[in-house]
């Protein structure tokens, strides 16, 4: 269970403020609408008053529902947009493409979260490119060892076979590691 309700001010404050303003505005509008409905109901002796009463109720409720729908879409878009871009980028990163950079609009929420994910991807990219360089260096050293082994005549058949097996195993493992590195090369 959470110990605090107010965890992320950057995200929660705009949402809470929007909801407070929306609910306050709607309460005033609904209060005005019901005041008009009660006013119409006091003159119930006229034939058109039932029509007027329901018209006032309808003109009060329909805008509230419409505003709630529009506000819900607007607020959720400010969160869902960045989340969708984060999901797409994470999917590409999980496939090995660390060149992903998540962008946001100025009005989007979750800006800090996106910046942190971009920083994480940048760190992963830097570390993997560094390690990829190490793997390529090790592969080059193993190739040199292979060339030396091929040229050496002083080793017995069994020793040469064992060294060949070890070199082949190491190169095989390096090729597996290399295959799981990034799809492309680092950007210049």
C-alpha positions in Angstrom: 0.0 0.0 0.0 1.3 3.5 -0.8 2.2 5.7 2.1 1.8 8.9 0.2 -0.9 10.0 -2.2 1.1 12.9 -3.7 4.0 11.1 -5.4 4.7 12.9 -8.7 3.9 16.6 -8.5 4.9 17.2 -12.2 2.1 14.8 -13.2 -0.4 15.0 -10.4 -0.6 18.7 -9.9 -1.8 19.6 -13.5 -4.3 16.7 -13.3 -5.7 17.6 -9.9 -5.9 21.3 -10.8 -7.7 20.5 -14.1 -10.2 18.3 -12.2 -10.8 20.9 -9.6 -11.5 23.6 -12.2 -13.6 21.3 -14.2 -15.7 20.1 -11.3 -16.1 23.7 -9.9 -17.2 25.0 -13.3 -19.6 22.2 -13.7 -21.0 22.6 -10.2 -21.7 26.2 -11.0 -23.3 25.4 -14.3 -25.4 22.6 -12.9 -26.5 24.8 -10.0 -27.6 27.4 -12.4 -29.4 24.8 -14.5 -31.3 23.4 -11.5 -32.1 26.9 -10.4 -33.7 27.5 -13.8 -35.5 24.2 -13.6 -37.0 25.0 -10.2 -38.0 28.4 -11.4 -39.8 26.8 -14.3 -41.4 24.2 -12.0 -42.9 26.9 -9.8 -45.0 28.0 -12.8 -46.3 24.5 -13.5 -49.9 25.7 -14.2 -48.9 26.8 -17.7 -49.2 24.1 -20.4 -45.7 24.5 -21.8 -44.0 24.3 -18.4 -43.3 20.5 -18.6 -41.6 21.0 -21.9 -39.6 24.0 -20.5 -38.6 22.0 -17.4 -37.2 19.1 -19.4 -35.6 21.5 -21.9 -33.7 23.2 -19.1 -32.6 19.9 -17.6 -31.5 18.7 -21.1 -29.6 22.0 -21.7 -27.9 21.5 -18.3 -27.0 17.8 -18.5 -25.9 17.5 -22.2 -23.2 20.2 -22.0 -21.9 18.7 -18.8 -21.6 15.3 -20.4 -20.0 16.9 -23.5 -17.5 18.9 -21.5 -16.6 15.8 -19.4 -16.1 13.8 -22.6 -13.9 16.5 -24.2 -12.0 17.2 -21.0 -11.4 13.4 -20.5 -10.1 13.1 -24.0 -7.9 16.1 -23.7 -6.4 15.1 -20.3 -6.0 11.4 -21.2 -4.3 12.4 -24.5 -1.7 14.3 -22.6 -0.8 11.0 -20.8 -1.7 8.4 -23.5 0.3 10.1 -26.2 3.7 9.9 -24.4 2.8 6.4 -23.1 2.2 5.2 -26.6 5.5 6.7 -27.8 7.3 5.1 -24.8 5.7 1.7 -25.5 6.8 1.9 -29.2 10.3 2.9 -28.3 10.6 0.2 -25.6 9.4 -2.4 -28.1 12.1 -1.3 -30.6 14.7 -1.2 -27.8 13.7 -4.8 -26.8 14.4 -5.8 -30.4 17.9 -4.4 -30.1 17.4 -1.0 -31.8 18.9 1.3 -29.2 18.8 4.3 -31.5 15.3 5.2 -30.3 14.7 8.7 -29.0 11.3 9.4 -27.6 9.9 12.9 -28.4 7.1 14.7 -26.6 5.1 17.8 -27.3 5.4 20.8 -25.1 1.9 20.2 -23.7 2.4 16.5 -22.9 2.6 15.3 -19.4 5.3 12.7 -18.4 8.1 14.9 -19.8 10.5 14.0 -17.0 9.7 10.3 -17.4 10.4 10.5 -21.1 13.7 12.3 -20.5 14.7 9.6 -18.0 13.9 6.8 -20.5 15.9 8.7 -23.2 18.8 9.0 -20.8 18.6 5.2 -20.0 18.6 4.3 -23.7 21.5 6.6 -24.3 23.5 4.9 -21.4 22.6 1.5 -22.7 23.6 2.5 -26.2 27.0 3.9 -25.0 27.7 0.8 -22.9 26.7 -1.7 -25.6 28.7 0.2 -28.3 31.7 0.1 -25.9 31.3 -3.6 -25.3 30.8 -4.2 -29.0 34.2 -2.7 -29.5 35.7 -5.0 -26.9 34.1 -8.0 -28.7 35.5 -6.9 -32.0 38.9 -6.5 -30.5 38.7 -9.9 -28.9 37.6 -11.4 -32.2 40.6 -9.7 -34.0 43.0 -11.1 -31.3 41.5 -14.6 -31.8 41.9 -14.3 -35.5 45.5 -13.5 -35.0 45.9 -16.5 -32.7 44.3 -18.6 -35.4 46.7 -17.3 -38.0 49.7 -18.1 -35.7 48.3 -21.6 -35.0 47.9 -22.2 -38.7 51.5 -21.2 -39.3 53.0 -23.2 -36.4 54.6 -26.5 -37.1 56.1 -27.0 -33.7 52.9 -28.3 -32.0 51.9 -31.9 -31.9 48.7 -32.9 -33.7 46.8 -33.3 -30.4 47.9 -30.0 -29.0 47.1 -28.2 -32.2 43.7 -29.9 -32.4 42.9 -28.8 -28.8 44.0 -25.2 -29.4 41.9 -25.2 -32.6 38.9 -26.4 -30.6 39.4 -23.7 -28.0 39.8 -21.0 -30.6 36.7 -22.2 -32.5 34.7 -22.2 -29.2 35.8 -18.7 -28.3 35.1 -17.3 -31.8 31.7 -19.1 -31.8 30.7 -17.5 -28.5 31.9 -14.1 -29.7 29.8 -14.4 -32.8 26.7 -15.3 -30.7 27.4 -12.2 -28.5 27.9 -10.0 -31.6 24.7 -11.3 -33.2 22.8 -10.0 -30.2 24.3 -6.5 -30.3 22.6 -3.7 -32.1 21.1 -3.8 -35.5 23.1 -0.9 -36.8 26.3 1.0 -36.1 26.6 3.9 -33.7 25.6 7.2 -35.2 28.6 9.4 -36.0 
